[in-house]
Amino acid sequence: MRAVNRVTTLLGLKQAPSAQALESLAQHAARLETTLDQLIDRAVGGDDEALGVVADSLTVCETYFLRHPEDFATVQEHAERRAASGTPVLRVWSLGCATGEEAWSLAGVLAPISPTVHVVGSDINPRSLARARFGRYGRGSVRSHHELTWLAQADDGWQVAALLRGNVSFSVANAAARPAVPTRLGAAPDVIFCRNLLLYLEPAVAEAAVAHLAGLVAEQGLLVLGVLEGPHGELPGFERVNFPFSNAWVRRTTAPVRVRAITLPPVTRPVDPREVVKRARRLANEGRLAEALASLDPASTDPSVLYLRGCVLLERAEPMVAEATFRQVLSLDRQHVLARLQLLLAAVGRRDVAAIELERAGLEAALGQAPDDAKLDDEGVTAGYVRRLVQGL
Ligand SMILES: C[S@@+](CC[C@H](N)C(=O)[O-])C[C@H]1O[C@@H](n2cnc3c(N)ncnc32)[C@H](O)[C@@H]1O
């Protein structure tokens, strides 16, 4: 098998790495005085250094503290209910935790409710996990307007408070390869978080991963997935909770979880996403919103496809999922001005002063020095138009 296929299979990726990513990987290989093929072989064999280099080049590791706060509210409510019934949440697994902000956030939210809780953060990238263990973060990791009492200000950023350190550990795991429960947890997790990872995987691999994780979570345990990351239907034996704010499921039975045979929508692999966007926009303009939505793959990694999907969802009065979709756009392109504008408008709609400030700052940074006549989309929206709009808010 060619190196590129081996690495796509290892990570379970739905898209083969771009020529640019492979080029950057080849340069890394050269710096390590090896070839691309040898580097990939080492990564597939589980060599930490090679795996880190490969994952750094081929995966998206965007994350920050309390990302999607509604999911943390869901886990908090769940833990409070469990504590009240005398069965506290003790074991938590954050799979695909990147540089650890998600795992530390879970520990920070849960420790006051269940002081002996232990959180394991896992990722395929050992380099990210080394940073996670270090527990020191820059400003980009703190974007929430919630008070993060478990972070202490350090010289040039933030440091995780010492009192949380015993509650969190990190270990490598591959979501695409039926990972076992981390040994540090000792028993079935009461909570599994796996967000913003499955959308990058081959649909069949992602579907198998959901079924696998559903089978691992403890009875009365909580499984939290990213908003658009399946399951594409019911999850037998589970009850959906806090819908539509979270994609969260509580296991109500110990019977083996069998995910019903799911007919996945055919994966459209357009040669040119611009054609997809053009067609979907035409459908939306004709008022055929359901068809427009169906033509925009929620697992696309093209920001323009996802951005339009968010707009169609707004048209269909589905603001929560739309907002999640705009955030998904930002995980692919942090400087996407129009997605940032939509998030600002959503914050204005909620009259959420702190979020308005945060989103406005993000939008201004994304606009940067762009000239007023710079076009932001095919419909002729310009940077100047966005600036005037924002001034009037
Ligand atoms: C976009 S980040 C999401 C981080 C965090 N869960 C969040 O929502 O903020 C995706 C992470 O998934 C990891 N990842 C990608 N493929 C993986 C796999 N097959 N197994 C485990 N982690 C994987 C990447 O290394 C990256 O750190």
The ligand as an SDF file (V2000), in Angstrom:
LIG
                    3D

 27 29  0  0  0  0  0  0  0  0999 V2000
  -10.4420   19.7800   15.9640 C   0  0  0  0  0  0  0  0  0  0  0  0
   -9.6090   18.9130   17.2530 S   0  0  0  0  0  0  0  0  0  0  0  0
  -10.9220   18.8090   18.4310 C   0  0  0  0  0  0  0  0  0  0  0  0
  -10.4410   19.0470   19.8370 C   0  0  0  0  0  0  0  0  0  0  0  0
  -11.5280   19.0320   20.8980 C   0  0  0  0  0  0  0  0  0  0  0  0
  -12.2250   17.7670   20.9440 N   0  0  0  0  0  0  0  0  0  0  0  0
  -12.5100   20.1580   20.6710 C   0  0  0  0  0  0  0  0  0  0  0  0
  -13.6450   19.9040   20.2450 O   0  0  0  0  0  0  0  0  0  0  0  0
  -12.1450   21.3100   20.9170 O   0  0  0  0  0  0  0  0  0  0  0  0
   -9.5100   17.2810   16.5700 C   0  0  0  0  0  0  0  0  0  0  0  0
   -8.4960   16.3940   17.2890 C   0  0  0  0  0  0  0  0  0  0  0  0
   -8.7420   15.0510   16.8840 O   0  0  0  0  0  0  0  0  0  0  0  0
   -7.5010   14.3980   16.7930 C   0  0  0  0  0  0  0  0  0  0  0  0
   -7.6560   13.2240   15.9230 N   0  0  0  0  0  0  0  0  0  0  0  0
   -7.7880   13.1800   14.5780 C   0  0  0  0  0  0  0  0  0  0  0  0
   -7.9270   11.9170   14.1590 N   0  0  0  0  0  0  0  0  0  0  0  0
   -7.8850   11.1530   15.2760 C   0  0  0  0  0  0  0  0  0  0  0  0
   -7.9980    9.7690   15.5200 C   0  0  0  0  0  0  0  0  0  0  0  0
   -8.1640    8.9160   14.5110 N   0  0  0  0  0  0  0  0  0  0  0  0
   -7.9320    9.3310   16.7900 N   0  0  0  0  0  0  0  0  0  0  0  0
   -7.7510   10.1960   17.8290 C   0  0  0  0  0  0  0  0  0  0  0  0
   -7.6250   11.5240   17.6600 N   0  0  0  0  0  0  0  0  0  0  0  0
   -7.7110   11.9880   16.4020 C   0  0  0  0  0  0  0  0  0  0  0  0
   -6.5670   15.4280   16.2160 C   0  0  0  0  0  0  0  0  0  0  0  0
   -5.2190   15.0940   16.5190 O   0  0  0  0  0  0  0  0  0  0  0  0
   -7.0550   16.6890   16.9080 C   0  0  0  0  0  0  0  0  0  0  0  0
   -6.3180   16.9200   18.0600 O   0  0  0  0  0  0  0  0  0  0  0  0
  1  2  1  0
  2  3  1  0
  2 10  1  0
  3  4  1  0
  4  5  1  0
  5  6  1  0
  5  7  1  0
  7  8  2  0
  7  9  1  0
 10 11  1  0
 11 12  1  0
 11 26  1  0
 12 13  1  0
 13 14  1  0
 13 24  1  0
 14 15  1  0
 14 23  1  0
 15 16  2  0
 16 17  1  0
 17 18  1  0
 17 23  2  0
 18 19  1  0
 18 20  2  0
 20 21  1  0
 21 22  2  0
 22 23  1  0
 24 25  1  0
 24 26  1  0
 26 27  1  0
M  CHG  2   2   1   9  -1
M  END
$$$$
